[in-house]
């Protein structure tokens, strides 16, 4: 029977996801400290939103979720974790706290943190390439992941972000930055689920749009939390954006304007959900995912 | 007509390799400074030994080298370049000079250097996954490359190297370090050429062994040059190993013992070449490659 409740879906799928990540990371024949460092950041937890989007996208097109789906989802979480480790480095955002724990370089030193990031990035492609799905699908996933994660996606956005500390972006430039920095992996997550479930081109495009909207909402919400949230419940320092002279929505639009921008994105997404439903995509779980941007406020 | 002279082979193939790398890097839709930084290190040149090994391996099994072979070879050089950028970082080997030019982080700053490395690593998989060869071969190449480059290969060796600065390895441990740090990509290079030319399992194994021997000779030679070479002709600082308390062959075996170890590896490789010749692999170019370890001394 179909699971239509997000909490229940998470309760069933997230332990299986964790288990697959555990198994693969443990199986690596590698330097012990490097493995520990990689595992440290993966085990730090987090919301697992990207792999969850992979699984929900596949499931919502009618796929029965299998071991290889968890592996594809897990490989994305490894890649995301690499990006966090490198983003936190002293030469980048210089963060000391992540998910309530010392960041990787605070725990293992800067050299090992660079290597753990490099290792997780490479392992993501390694795992994906060894997963038991057919090669044509694998190549689609690998090329889409690389395009999303690399200099045509996330790494470009991260560069925009770092270089932006010394200048002010306008709204268009800020959106472009985030479309790369956070948007690209979230779009990939939805598209990957679609590829796994043999989505039509039209369905893939709708999933991509959902990922895009979700990414936009995610970033606006994240910027808001940095202004109005508190460190304890977030597990990381707040008011960092302002201190670091980052380009953010609240700085461009003010807190009220940023809240309005978030509502607008969520309204657009509600319309998109209708279109998804008209194209044989179950929207119940996608809809509940949007509560993320309401409940925690 | 078959090219049997290495210099001639390089003269014909290297410009085509450079051209393919140029084309792909220029085509990237990315932050301009990130692109510049990636190109800076790729354009710094170097001997292009890894892509050359890919091409020679494919060619020596009778393959007519085509555009996609240059792309597979080029994707490996991008990955190698990422590893140099990250290795040179202040938290790693802290090198200021590479191939006679300022290292990436000296030129672009540490944050951009981390991102340029991340970008090149990801681009390597991206390019490989988009190359026009059949998907089964691509998956073989991608998985082999990831295994060679990641925590089960190069990144593990690099971690051994960094952590070894505070302890002394024995010969076995030193060999293990280098089998990862430099050996893994050189083995992959030879195997990749074999995959491209539909080598038999037996031929693949011989190519892998050649890569292994080449890697061993390469590292011993590199360690020797650090002791007996000069900065000007090498384009990088010398005597760094000693200063940084690195584990090296000369420290373990002395200069004379290291020279003898190199001769031994080269003798073993001569025997391997005979076996390769008996298995329908043309060995002329492989043989001339070994001159690299003699001429420059």
Interface residues (C-beta under 8 A of the other chain):
Chain A: X28 X29 X30 X31 X33 X34 X35 X38 X86 X89 X91 X92 X109 X110 X111 X112 X114 X115 X117 X118 X119 X121 X122 X123 X125 X126 X129 X130 X135 X136 X138 X139 X142 X143 X146 X147 X149 X150 X151 X152 X155 X156 X158 X159 X160 X162 X163
Chain B: X28 X29 X30 X31 X33 X34 X35 X38 X82 X86 X89 X91 X92 X109 X110 X111 X112 X114 X115 X117 X118 X119 X121 X122 X123 X125 X126 X129 X130 X135 X136 X138 X139 X142 X143 X146 X147 X149 X150 X151 X152 X155 X156 X158 X159 X160 X162 X163
